[in-house]
């Protein structure tokens, strides 16, 4: 069983020291083996918050709220845009 790791923005993968390569979408997730997850947990990358190889839980909603100036959709509970601070609109 693997462990899901959130990649930092702009990062599309992890190169393990043994040569194993995990690739994904930039800023997305990759699933790493348990032994590589343990190595990430013990690394400086977890201690500074760059990578997290702990169990994660995600909450998603079917609809979101749209920030027109930023052209971005946020979570349904985001009544103001986290990026620019303007009010968001219900997604149609």
Steps between C-alpha positions, in 0.01 A plus 500: 500500500633842408490839666368805319741796497400856408752653261597866541380747235701461179641160603400204283673215676735351756832329434579254779861440597484140370410626150123451522309782327144599593335733249172689511336826406677818615379581851290181507553172680715191456463168677829380646594170662489471877881495524532816291227666708702418814808660339298814417366517858859491630629755247547874522233537230225397742643701789486823294154415362606446138380138484256317721492119509243467778152365455281768347125552482337715235163670490346581166177657387310469174461874459731784578510877509659693216728803527444688175811727520735205574311263266521229764251272674530456877319279752132556557568655841742763361277808487806718443790415271806382698723647229362853444241545779207584268159339543444171318188398307311170509603272218220432254 
